[in-house]
Amino acid sequence: MNWSEISVHTTQEAIEAVSNILQEAGASGVVIEDPEVLKREWKDRFGEIYQLSAKDYPSEGVIVKAYLLASDQIQQTVQHIEQAIRSLSAYGIEAGSGSVSLAEVQEEDWATAWKKYYKPVEVSERITITPTWENYVPEKENELIIELDPGMAFGTGTHPTTVMCIRALDEAIAGGETVIDVGCGTGVLSIAAAKLGASSVRALDLDEVAVQSARTNVELNGTENTVTVAQNNLLDGIDGPVDMIVANILAEVIVLFVEDAARALKPNGLFITSGIITQKEAEVREAMEKAGFRITDAHYMHDMYEKEDGSRYTDTDRVAPPSIRDRGDIDSGWVCLVAQRKAE
């Protein structure tokens, strides 16, 4: 089945009017390509961070697109649309050029259309995550690339909690460390640790699908000689000691195995944890301290709170905003804690 893509180059002022014209022509909905969206930081409904590409948007004006089933009458439909757009001036609506273009889209193209929204994302000083289909060339010296396929299970590796863990690993790994990744999911944290210089990494997850996904990604990124993936329930039966443990899982689970983490770490070893909502931070801190850890660093990621000077908290801050600490009813921030096992 083929579709006709009708694109109208217009103004922001005329978006609603042009949308109505296209819907009256038979479209069940429209796609709006407005370059204004490039000024915003975007997250999907699961909190994943992604970056839009300017090349997908007009340099000026707005593109409104609609899709109609291809037919012999499509040219006539386009003519009616053009006439309706020209008539907008009579209602005081400035439609800009109002130019209309027509293209044919094959149905199989829709299956991969989502890929254009996934672009390389620089998540830390040294790590950039890129989808497998992008021919990304490193833009700076010492840049390390992790390739992931967002079409697979467990997301794109750019959720705020994942990003904070990668940034903490980037700061902590100097080279030669032994690492355990608990609840590895895609294996992105294990891959990051390996690329940053860890000498050996054990990636553990109870979910069989996660284990398979992690193995695939480890091989894709050429880190199979450093990263060993295994199905395991948290740290059950895992021997140490290791230099570092990273866990991007729920706060309740972190509390559950924090004592096992202390036993598996060398004295002064690091426990990097995220997946913690701000309301659970105090609970996790208390459990860590009771297990013999000292909190050495904390990262916060959120985008809806203002600092006292009126500027907004964006990206990662190392000081929790007062509004998060003082208001336990707000569920909108994430925490990454870095803790050091106290030397005996």
Residue, then its C-alpha position, 0 to 999 in steps of 0.5 A: m500500500n502506498w501513501s501520498e505525503i503532502s507537505v505545506h511550507t507555512t508560518q506558525e500563525a497558520i499552523e492550525a488553519v493549514s492543519n484543518i485544511l489537510q484534515e478536511a482533505g481526508a487526513s486523519g492527522v498531521v505532522i508538524e515540523d517546527p524548528e522552534v522545538l530545537k530550542r527545547e530539551w526533549k525526553d520521551r515518556f519514559g524519561e529517555i533523553y534524545q536530541l533532535s537534528a536541525k537538518d530534519y526541520p526547515s531553516e525558516g517557517v514550518i512544515v505541516k505534513a499529512y498522509l493520504l492513500a495514493s489515488d488517481q485523484i491526488q493531484q486534484t486534492v492538492q489543487h484544492i488544498e493550494q486554493a484553500i491556503r491562498s484563501l487564508s489571507a482573506y481571513g487575515i491569516e498570513a500563510g507565508s509561501g504556502s507552497v505544497s509539495l507531493a511525495e509518495v511513501q511506501e508503507e514499509d518506510w513507516a516501520t523504520a521512520w522512528k529511527k530519524y529521532y535517535k541521534p548520537v548523544e554525548v552522555s559524559e566527558r568521554i562517552t557518546i552513545t549512537p544508534t547502530w545505523e548512524n555512521y558517527v565519526p568522533e568529534k573530539e580526541n579520546e571520545l569513546i563510542i557505544e553503539l546501541d540498537p534502540g529497537m531492542a529491549f531496554g531502551t536507548g541508554t540515555h535515561p537520566t539514571t543511566v546517563m548519571c551512572i556513565r558520568a560517575l564511571d567516567e570520573a571514577i575509572a582511571g584504568g585497570e579496575t575490576v567492576i560488577d554491573v548489577g541489573c545490567g539491562t542492555g549492558v551499556l554500563s558494562i560496555a562503558a566501564a570496559k571502554l573507559g579502561a576497566s580490566s574486567v567487568r561482570a554484567l549480571d541480570l536475572d532477566e533472560v532477555a536482558v542477558q541476551s540483549a547485553r551479550t549482543n551489545v557487548e559483542l557489537n561494541g567489541t568488549e567481549n574480552t573484557v565483559t562477561v555476561a551472566q544470569n544472576n540474582l543480584l550478587d547471590g554467590i558472587d565472589g569479590p573483592v572488586d574495585m567497583i560495583v555499579a547498579n542502576i535499579l530501584a532504590e528498594v532493590i539497592v537497599l536489599f543488597v547493599e550489605d552484599a555490595a559492601r562484602a564484594l568490594k575491596p576496602n575503599g572500593l566504590f558503589i555507584t547507584s542510581g534508579i533512585i527517585t529523590q524521595k528515596e534518597a534519604e532511605v538509600r543513604e541511611a542503608m549505605e551508611k549502616a552497611g559501612f559506606r561513606i557517600t562521596d558524591a551525588h548527582y541529580m537530574h531534573d528539569m522543572y525546579e528553579k534555583e534561588d537566583g531564578s535560574r533553572y536546574t537542568d542536566t546534572d547538578r551536584v547539589a539537590p535543589p531545596s524544592i526536592r529536599d523540602r517537598g517529599d510529594i514531588d516525584s520528578g527527580w533522579v539521584c545517583l549516589v557514589a559511595q566508598r566502602k570504609a577501610e577496615 
